[in-house]
Amino acid sequence: MANEANRSWIYIEQDPAAIGVNRSIDVPLVGDLRAIVPQLVDALKESPRTATPELAAWIKEDAAQLAELAETAPSGMSPVHPARLIVEATKDFPSDGIMVRDGGATTIFGWTYSQAKPHDVMWNQNFGHLGTGLPYAVGAGVADGGKRPMMLITGDSSFQFHIAELETAARLNLPLVCVVAVDYAWGLEVGVYKRTYGQGSLETGVHWSSDTRLDKVAEGFGCYGEYVDRDEDIAPAIKRAYASGKPGVIHVAVDPKANSEEMPSSTSSGPGTPRASSDPSSRCTTRELGLLMREYTKLFIDGQWVDPAKPATLDVINPATEELAGTVAVGSSADVDKAVAAARRAFTTWSTTPVADRVALLENIAAEYQQRAGDLGAALTEQMGAPKELANGFQINLGAGHLATAIEALKAYTFEEQQGSSLIVKEPIGVCGLITPWNWPLNQIAVKVFPALATGCTMILKPSERSPFTGQIFTEILDAAGVPAGVFNLVQGTVLASAYRCRVIPTWT
Ligand SMILES: Cc1ncc(C[n+]2csc(CCOP(=O)(O)OP(=O)(O)O)c2C)c(N)n1
């Protein structure tokens, strides 16, 4: 079994003092990766390896997903739908080719709809800086000696940052085809305008002349150029470009409306789609980095989405990609005090509510939870790198399971019991401070919040700062479900644990 206990660690490091710092290493190797890895690969050549039994099923599943994307990408439009452009451009691209990406919406359509699975993909996602596509492609071609076919799929604006590098590509005779999604706009920014100000705003500074012909610019640099505006012409044009023996530029006219409004999203509801919350300013927004990121700006105190007492935010890094996944507003002890005061006030009424009212609230939460399951799953993946299957399956289901159990238990629970001449009354304990860990964030939140709500307690939740997004969406769910003011409060933060300990607990006990 490949568990931690019987896994062996090989560590390659140039600095011997850096080996074994945070774990014991079975095979410490001092040296340069570039020299050592080929030797290891060589040594393993004769070792038989058996694929995991699930591999065949995963390959089949993946192929089915790709086929479904290819089928569902809108087709038959002129200008072309950007999803269809990606499908047509990538369907024949070989796995030993070098794929390069650049652009905003185009890249998002690209990572979703690409039919190609090349071993080498170049993209500067970490920096989010547009314009590197053509220089990266030229650099890769030089490094590879022009042996492998290369494709750059790029937005038109990004392509023009360094369009003069076409001259380098032509001079070096690189086997590069640039497929340019031309909407004559900074498409992703057009989408930001639309989502922020609605349809029909001035969209200042994001459109440019539709007279521009990038295929003609390419010809001017000695490259091959073609203009295409129909689905069926894309793949043949690319083929002709490779056959020309020169670097090529395929100017593909794409539908500007689709490119700015129909970007696929990492969440179920789509980038910028309003989320269920009483206050729009607490919602997740898209940052202008060409990446989709979450930005939560408010705490939830006394039934309101509010600014922290002292403005502060926390960056959330997706450990799977080591990239910034978003930010959340964090509170300080002043916010904790406010939340505790609100929870104390709310306790006087919530603790005496009839069971039926609490069941009704929990059932509303269950309905909202189901609606937001996709968002929760996406957030789980973004904040802690959880594989999608695990995030959308077990992690979500555990939270839902605790909710179902709380409802069931509440309906059947005997709060008052006569024993002889005594009446035993089980009362809610009071204001609860709930500090939850990162690794099963929904489970840990659910297993505390739902019983507390069911029994008539009020609370302040501080989820782990490593996985705060789910806490934020969880709060939106409770808000939308109608949790009374002050009953549930969310104060995100890092060092709040001490604020809770020092300020809250002594006043409860
Ligand atoms: C250097 C730089 N400037 C601005 C941005 C912000 N930005 C992200 S996507 C985008 C629009 C890109 O337009 P285009 O290359 O035409 O691709 P499209 O979104 O239309 O597919 C902009 C301006 C950025 N990421 N990098």
The ligand as an ORCA input file, in Angstrom:
! r2SCAN-3c Opt
* xyz 1 1
  C       0.517     42.949    -18.468
  C      -0.906     42.740    -18.102
  N      -1.771     43.767    -18.253
  C      -3.060     43.614    -17.937
  C      -3.514     42.419    -17.453
  C      -4.986     42.263    -17.070
  N      -5.685     41.449    -18.081
  C      -5.942     40.148    -17.875
  S      -6.732     39.429    -19.158
  C      -6.743     40.878    -20.028
  C      -7.339     40.921    -21.414
  C      -6.584     40.093    -22.390
  O      -7.096     40.279    -23.664
  P      -6.752     39.276    -24.839
  O      -5.307     38.936    -24.851
  O      -7.290     39.855    -26.110
  O      -7.521     37.945    -24.444
  P      -9.098     37.741    -24.265
  O      -9.407     38.053    -22.827
  O      -9.800     38.689    -25.199
  O      -9.324     36.324    -24.585
  C      -6.141     41.909    -19.299
  C      -5.979     43.301    -19.760
  C      -2.567     41.381    -17.286
  N      -2.916     40.185    -16.797
  N      -1.291     41.550    -17.638
*
